C-alpha cells in the first residue's frame, strides 16, 4: 500500500508553504465533517461531503486509488471512516452512524502536487464517558508526540512521548501494526514514525523533514485484525479505538502543524511549558 521512494525527502521552505496549503484544506475538511456528523447519516454521506469540499478548493483526494495488497482492490474513496471498534482503513459505505458512536475520519488531499494528511475521531451525540476519555487520551498523545520533536532530537522522541503519556492515563493499547510516516510529494514516504518506544535509534530530525504522526489507541487489547475486504482493520476484542493524526514539520521556532488551522503553536507551547 505504501512506499515507493526509499530515501527521505527534505523540503525547501517554499515547498513547505505549499504543503501548508494542502494541510489547511485537509484541516478545513475535517472541521466541516466534525460539524456535519449526526445520527442517521451514512459513512458514504461523509465521504461525499469531503470529496466535494476538496475538489471545490482545487484539491485532489489523496486516498482514491491507493493500491491494495495482492488480490486487494485499490482504495475507492476520499476518506477512511472507521466506527467504534474499527481502527483504520475502513471504506465508506452504507453503514448508518448512530447516537453514541465514535467515528474516526482520516483524510488526505493533494494541492499542486503536495500532500496533507490528518485524522480526527468524532463523538456522535451522547457518548459513554470511557469512550470520550479514550478520544482525549489519543488526541493529547498525538500533541505530546509532536511537542517532543526538536531539531536536536530523533524521531524516537515522538513515540517515546506518546507512549509515556498514554500509559500514564490508564490501561490502553497502542496499536503497533500501523505507524506514522514521512509525507510530501507522495502521501506515504520514509521514514516510519512509531507511536511507541523502540530500541533502535531512528533518524535525526532535520530542517525540511515533514512527518504525519498518527497514534491509534484502543480501549482494550492493542492487537488488530484485518477483515476480508483487505482494508478494514478492527480491534481483536471488539472494544473501541481512536485515531488522531496531523502533518507537521519542525522549524527553529518549534513544531509547525501544517494540518492544524492555527498551526498548533499555542498548544505545543502549553505542553512544553507544563512538562
SULGI-V203312 format. One line per field, one symbol per residue. ss: DSSP state (A for helix, B for strand, O for the rest). phi: phi as a letter, one per 40 degrees, with the letter a starting at -180 (. if undefined). psi: psi as a letter, one per 40 degrees, with the letter a starting at -180 (. if undefined). Layout:
ss->???
phi->???
psi->???
This chain:
ss->OOOOOOOOOOOOAAAAAAAAAAAAAAAAAAAAAAAAOOOOOBAAAAAAAAAAAAAAOOOBBOOOOOOOOOOOOOOOOOBBBBBOOBBBOOBOOOOBOOOOOBBBBBBBBBBOOBBBBBBBBBBOOOOOAAAAAAAAAAAAAAAAAAAOOOOOOBOAAAAAAAAAAAAAOOOOBBOOOOOBBBOOOOOOBBBBBOOOOOOOOOOBOOOOOBBBBOOBBBOOOOOBBBOOOOOOBBBOOOOOBBBOBBBBBBBOOBBBBOOOOOOOAAAAAAAAAAO
phi->.bbbcbbccbccdccccccccccccccccccccdcccadhcbcccccccccccccccgcbccccgccccdgbccccbcbbbbbgcccagccdacdccbdgcbbcbbbbabbfgbbbaaabbbcbgcbddccccdcccccccdcccccccbcbbbcdcccdcccdcdcccicbbccbcbbcacaicbcbbcccbccacbcccccccbdgcbbbbacbbbcbcccbabcccgbcbbccbgccbbabaacabbbcchcbccbcccggccccccccccb
psi->dchdieihhhiiddddddddddddddddddddddedhiidiiddddddddddddddeeihhddhehiaahehiiheidihghhbehdiehhiaehhhiheihhhhhhiihhfeiiihiiihhhhahiidddddddddddddddddddehieeaidddddddddddddeeagihhhedhiaiiibeidhiiiigifihidihaiihihehhihhgihhidbieiiihieeedhhiideeiiiihiiihiihideaihhdehdeeeddddddddde.
